[in-house]
Amino acid sequence: MPSEKVTKEEAAPKEKKTAIAHKLATKQQEISVTEFFEKNKQILGFDSRSKSLLMGIKEAVDNSLDACEEAGIPPEVSVSIERLNEEDYRIRITDNGPGIVHKMMPNVFGRLLYGSRFHALRQSRGQQGIGISATVMYGNITTGKPAHVISKIEGDDEVAWEMDIVIDTKTNRPIVTNDRAFTWEGVEHGTSIEYTIKGRYVTGKQSVFEYLKNTAIVNPHAQISFTDPDGTKTVFERATDIMPPKPKEIKPHPEGMEIGDVLKYSQNSQQKTVKAFLKNDFSRITDRLATEIVEKSKVNGEKKPEKITREDAIAILEAIKTCKIMAPPTDCLSPIGDTLIKKGLMHVLDGLRPEYYATPVTRSPKAVNGNPFVVEAGIVYGGDIPSDGQVQILRFANRVPLLYQQGACAVTKAISEMDWRRYGLEQRGGKGIPYGPAIILVHVASTKVPFTSEGKEAVASFPELQSEIGLALRLCARNLKSHLNKMERKKKTHAKFEIVQEILPDMAQKAAEHLNRPVPNLDMTITRIMNVVWVEPKVKKENKKLRTITYTVYNYTTLPRSLMLHAQLPKEAVNLSLFSHQYFVDMNEEGKVNWEIKDLEPSKSTTISFELIGDMADTFDADDIFFSGLNPAMVMGADGLPGDWGIKGMEITQTDEADFVEEEEEETVEVEDLGDE
Amino acid sequence: MPSEKVTKEEAAPKEKKTAIAHKLATKQQEISVTEFFEKNKQILGFDSRSKSLLMGIKEAVDNSLDACEEAGIPPEVSVSIERLNEEDYRIRITDNGPGIVHKMMPNVFGRLLYGSRFHALRQSRGQQGIGISATVMYGNITTGKPAHVISKIEGDDEVAWEMDIVIDTKTNRPIVTNDRAFTWEGVEHGTSIEYTIKGRYVTGKQSVFEYLKNTAIVNPHAQISFTDPDGTKTVFERATDIMPPKPKEIKPHPEGMEIGDVLKYSQNSQQKTVKAFLKNDFSRITDRLATEIVEKSKVNGEKKPEKITREDAIAILEAIKTCKIMAPPTDCLSPIGDTLIKKGLMHVLDGLRPEYYATPVTRSPKAVNGNPFVVEAGIVYGGDIPSDGQVQILRFANRVPLLYQQGACAVTKAISEMDWRRYGLEQRGGKGIPYGPAIILVHVASTKVPFTSEGKEAVASFPELQSEIGLALRLCARNLKSHLNKMERKKKTHAKFEIVQEILPDMAQKAAEHLNRPVPNLDMTITRIMNVVWVEPKVKKENKKLRTITYTVYNYTTLPRSLMLHAQLPKEAVNLSLFSHQYFVDMNEEGKVNWEIKDLEPSKSTTISFELIGDMADTFDADDIFFSGLNPAMVMGADGLPGDWGIKGMEITQTDEADFVEEEEEETVEVEDLGDE
């Protein structure tokens, strides 16, 4: 009973006289959390005027997207910034979310550390219950004006409510004025917040525009519109109508628990016995496992959970360590997925006309301290992306762009510690941020992203997390490298083609003139020199949602050739044109397609052609074409069928192999012959 | 009255039925600040096991140093780490501070956001009232054990108190057990905290040892001892007995105030009128200024401060903007000072035998948003400092070393944005952290250091702050560059000397042999070729606290020379040997000394010699020697007296100037003569 003790001591005469310690003691006092954040605004991200302007919008948009997704509503969020005078801006963020019930509105917007997602173990943008209230507080501190909040929840007889909110800094409680019901014309449900704030509107890398653009990349299911202070309106249309699967809430996983966690959970448990507590209050602890843990720990499994002592907790944790427990379930996460990352990137970065979107990588979920997480990575390369500076890094956590504190982030560290020279980018000494025409995207999704501060600007460098980021980046970089290699080979073969097709006829003609003989037909000669089967993709953009893909296959060898071609198409985008084509064989449920071309004559060519239609049409990269049935050294423009493709391609026949080696020798001879003429 | 409203709404039937918004509403709840930090331990710096071990010690040592300084006691802090098993460590930190009164002990160690320094506007290490309680919490969560705290305050009849403390996470209140008084043998006053924590003991750049070593650098008045888990004890003895001046608490300065601040201060004011409020509750607002502000703002100066409205606040802030208000007082700060920075660096880095300690720079105080701050910088160069990697950066804030989050820190940004190639370090493209054998120290001291998170690991990049850091670095780097230039010149002249003194006699001898004539005496010839007055410093380390400094002056010119030499000596370190020397002229109160040498004959030399004694003896760099009275182009080994030296040196006489040009020509002639012989 410490408080009682203290009172007793207070009255004790002997503590009355000593000087300095007592003087210091008089200054000891509690600090309200609101006062703390008011004084340390930079921790919440409100440091400079330009950053403050962004932070407020970010918090509001994050909340809007979270609410829409929880309610299963395709988000429509609009942001507008109005400039009142030199430093004062009026910001409004409106969404079509489920709305907030009237009695909750004051606390949601006017109280720090108040929210619905703090204890929930599933992926969400907001968790802390700080952001939007901090925005209201900062707006009020800098302009003296309250925030104006409107919300309407679904239901025929529901009216909308509006109110003005400020936070009482001393008590961390909302003060509400002008609270009234009204009819929000044409709105079924949604929330709107309007606040006035001192800020500075900037353009460029750390601007509101950039934040919204990047939000659109990782939230292709959301429509986001933005009206800037000049009145210019930009709409980031949704790139897909498919809503991400709703993350499910999970129970805490025993991995990484501390003694304090066991004690806390047991104190709060509704279960009647320790065994039931273990089985029902945690994820992945089965009845059998609960029995095993109880037996190993020698804790009485039938006693009440609140009777668990410190020694019990230690024993339970020791027992858990020796058990094989499944990794936490991962349906609490909502990764974007490789197709949608690519789609999102293309949707937003198309203006840069990148040469290549490396196939993004979504790693399988891992867990650190019982918190599941997933890392995704993508790389965009070439085109109009500036090539003289460091690569641009797009960092995301739970689908939220991180624009500040790049240097403090685990993503930046993972990028800096990787040797990018192996993957075709420049980098001094194989360390640091690489240079070149590339944009690197990394998305970390988790039930609990370990941010370095409340401002949620950088992810802390937990070793497990950083290593996963590194792996995702390497896989993605390998895709980039194999593209760069392919392009390099193509370029070289193109050069060879040009030389052979221009110089040989030239030489033949001159030789013929000189010897006064007729110019020979060189088609077969050229074919024998080239000695490749050439696959040339072509994409015709018929309109925004229709592509015609054509592969032309040339046989520049001396024998008739048979081969299979393989590609993975976005299934939703194929139409009859695919199935009706003469070379089409079959397509599986993943969209993997096989074509077969038989006995293509020397010096002849043929084509495979089909259409892709709809939203996903542009996500197919025509360069991702594979072949089987021929020696890889003989084919240009397509890759050998990977071993993990899952579908068996055509075997390389023995004849082919022998025949190929033979031809290699022939080629050399042929060239010498010509030179001698 | 929002709460009343809410209750009414709650009872209203129409909100009963709608689905999702109501479902979401049931999850809304308050989060205790302790729960928040328990879940977001990484924000407090408790992320990895090794970092957690360091963080706890850091918080305790910071508190000890703060308390000692507040009480004017030269700090003696001891830290010991005992390893209990693989992950469990028992840590104890003991100080000789003023102690904590018994009734305050539970709150100081067992309650987050509770402290004495939060509202005080003066430089201190701790401010938030979070650190040590977070350590107690983290120790308890990871090991289940309470912290054991002992404290004794000064006074003959005082006993020491000890108690065990844990934090109740739900309520953020201390729970105390085993509270008892006892006699702490041989201790007059002091505090000790012992806690058990899961951690990992590491060595290297981010270790406890490194933290304590760096703490010793910037706290040369503190004695810090450390016992590592192997039982090895290291003592960082104090480098000086001079205590830093105690920072004074100031009132808030009107600069950078927001509307919310004016309203908050006016609500809490004890003053009777607005005018008195302005004059007495802020720093630097005089009676005249208060009148001016009241008049300009048209606010009634006689009304009560709590009657100030939002409009009044805006008007007052507008009026303040138009007034000339003095910068905030700076006795609230405690910079280390250039001499003590150098002293601290030398004390700790002597093992690396650096070639040069660039004279550190202490900038004059500035203010950002009414918070005064000072930036200090130092550079150590050469010797055994590794030369192949990036320079090492030592970052400090309010005399506390910052070991983590280097990438997020304004100090790193300022260093990276500076072109170090101009100052003799390698750097790709003039950006990024430079390479070379250097250690760069930056200390930021402020009444409120804007840390990026509660873990206090990096300083946020406020533009004003970053630019001051840049300026301090540039000034210090200029010292480094001028040293490097001087060394380069010395090296070249040394080379010239060697050539002239070896080759000329050689040539003369051969020529003499060839012509069968006697070898000529070349002394004067060499003198004429060199044509410099050479000042050569030499330092003899008699013992740890005694140095003999000798300057030898050679006249390698053809005429007798007179000159003055000047140096700034650490005044405390000079003794009679200085004043009794024949060339000594005078010394001012800053320790600036003048010597005068008259008519030194050609080819002759003379010496100035004196002793430096005591603690400060080693802070004098003998290379920092200046001259006057001669044409700068004629002197090697000393620099021309700087214009801002403050003391007038000897004028360069007209004869000297003319005579110098003449000699230049003579030199050339002489060399040709020799060649012809």
Interface residues (C-beta under 8 A of the other chain):
Chain A: P2 K5 V6 E9 E10 K14 E15 K17 T18 A19 I20 A21 H22 L24 A25 K27 Q28 Q29 E30 I31 S32 V33 E35 F36 E38 K39 N40 Q42 I43 D47 S48 A67 E70 A71 P98 G99 I100 V101 H102 K103 M104 P106 N107 V108 R111 L113 Y114 G115 S116 R117 F118 H119 A120 Q128 G129 N140 I141 T142 T143 G144 K145 I153 E154 G155 D157 E158 M163 T169 P174 I175 V176 D179 H189 K198 E258 I259 G260 D261 L263 K264 R310 A313 I314 Q405 Q406 G407 A408 T412 K413 R428 G432 K448 P450 F451 T452 S453 E454 G455 A458 A460 S461 F462 P463
Chain B: P2 K5 V6 E9 E10 K14 E15 K17 T18 A19 I20 A21 H22 L24 A25 K27 Q28 Q29 E30 I31 S32 V33 E35 F36 E38 K39 N40 Q42 I43 D47 S48 A67 E70 A71 P98 G99 I100 V101 H102 K103 M104 P106 N107 V108 R111 L113 Y114 G115 S116 R117 F118 H119 A120 Q128 G129 N140 I141 T142 T143 G144 K145 I153 E154 G155 D157 E158 T169 P174 I175 V176 D179 H189 K198 E258 I259 G260 D261 L263 K264 R310 A313 I314 Q405 Q406 G407 A408 T412 K413 R428 G432 K448 P450 F451 T452 S453 E454 G455 A458 A460 S461 F462 P463
